[in-house]
Amino acid sequence: MDRMNGKVAIVTGGARGLGGAAASALAAEGARVVVADVLDDAGRAKVDEITAIGGTARFAHLDVRDEDAWKRMVEDTVEGYGCIDVLVNNAGITLPRTIEEATLEEFRHVMDINLYGAFAGMQAVLPALIARGSGAIVNVSSNSTDMIVPTTTYYAASKAALANLTKTTAVHVGLKGYGIRANSIHPGPHATDMLADPEVAELPHIKMMRDTVPLGRFGRPDDFAQLVVFLASDESSYITASEFFIDGGLTRVSYPGVRG
Ligand SMILES: NC(=O)c1ccc[n+]([C@@H]2O[C@H](COP(=O)([O-])OP(=O)(O)OC[C@H]3O[C@@H](n4cnc5c(N)ncnc54)[C@H](O)[C@@H]3O)[C@@H](O)[C@H]2O)c1
């Protein structure tokens, strides 16, 4: 359990769900972890959970839309832990709407968190990674980049843009010789609060996916977390600008559209 020994990792949306599982897994492999979230109580509880089993973690209140908060968190992290090695841009929201139901205001809200929040994070953390001479960025996209369903108007657009932002960043930092890598993870449905939201859980395509996934189940948070550890660790040192689907094969199955 030492694949992340000596490394410092920031996980946004780290208080619960997939980000919470990633924070725990990174800490279990020896990383010092910053759990960054808007949920103070859940974030502190996650830190307590990690420290109770001998890990090292701290909580930072962070709204990923707030550039000043990013700056403060980066400064605090470098002051407290000495460096930053890994940024996991995991914070994200979904608001299921078709194009007919959608509003520009809601669209901007989702883009602000899912896309511009990750952008702000990469810009804020990059100088620390460059100073370190190495680093890994893991951006959490979605299989909705490739699996098109009608209610993901905002979400699929934000996650597809995030995947390409990851690649432009990866190629830039690669060519600069900074020793930094960036990849995106594209989860299919995983059992978290996001999926437990009745508005999401009852969507016809979610029910159909549950029956269709080739590996016979939705993802568990730890499935996702182990992929984060791999992409954050030196085990993936020749992997950059790549998309990783973790969905039990679901995206490769043709989805029959539901009329109505
Ligand atoms: N669960 C799934 O099935 C699934 C599938 C594909 C992609 N994803 C992506 O995985 C990531 C995590 O999803 P999850 O299922 O764990 O969701 P979740 O709702 O359980 O957790 C999301 C976390 O992000 C935090 N967050 C939201 N807005 C924030 C903000 N402005 N600033 C800081 N933190 C904020 C929340 O407080 C929460 O802790 C998201 O980016 C999501 O889009 C999830």
The ligand as a Gaussian input file, in Angstrom:
#p B3LYP/6-31G(d) Opt

LIG

0 1
 N      -21.934000       8.642000     -10.194000
 C      -21.955000       8.443000     -11.479000
 O      -22.655000       7.557000     -11.957000
 C      -21.081000       9.255000     -12.396000
 C      -20.993000       8.877000     -13.756000
 C      -20.192000       9.623000     -14.614000
 C      -19.476000      10.705000     -14.121000
 N      -19.589000      11.046000     -12.809000
 C      -18.825000      12.220000     -12.359000
 O      -18.077000      11.868000     -11.216000
 C      -17.916000      13.014000     -10.380000
 C      -18.372000      12.677000      -8.971000
 O      -19.735000      12.298000      -9.026000
 P      -20.500000      11.605000      -7.803000
 O      -21.407000      10.611000      -8.394000
 O      -19.534000      11.185000      -6.768000
 O      -21.395000      12.838000      -7.317000
 P      -21.776000      13.321000      -5.849000
 O      -22.878000      14.307000      -6.058000
 O      -21.979000      12.184000      -4.930000
 O      -20.459000      14.093000      -5.399000
 C      -20.038000      15.272000      -6.020000
 C      -19.224000      16.064000      -5.047000
 O      -18.855000      17.299000      -5.691000
 C      -19.085000      18.341000      -4.784000
 N      -19.330000      19.603000      -5.469000
 C      -20.406000      19.926000      -6.219000
 N      -20.307000      21.198000      -6.639000
 C      -19.133000      21.673000      -6.155000
 C      -18.463000      22.915000      -6.247000
 N      -19.001000      23.950000      -6.915000
 N      -17.250000      23.051000      -5.647000
 C      -16.725000      22.017000      -4.946000
 N      -17.316000      20.822000      -4.821000
 C      -18.512000      20.654000      -5.414000
 C      -20.291000      17.892000      -3.975000
 O      -20.419000      18.628000      -2.781000
 C      -20.003000      16.424000      -3.780000
 O      -19.224000      16.192000      -2.642000
 C      -18.737000      14.136000     -11.024000
 O      -17.888000      14.950000     -11.804000
 C      -19.696000      13.383000     -11.917000
 O      -20.130000      14.165000     -13.012000
 C      -20.380000      10.357000     -11.933000

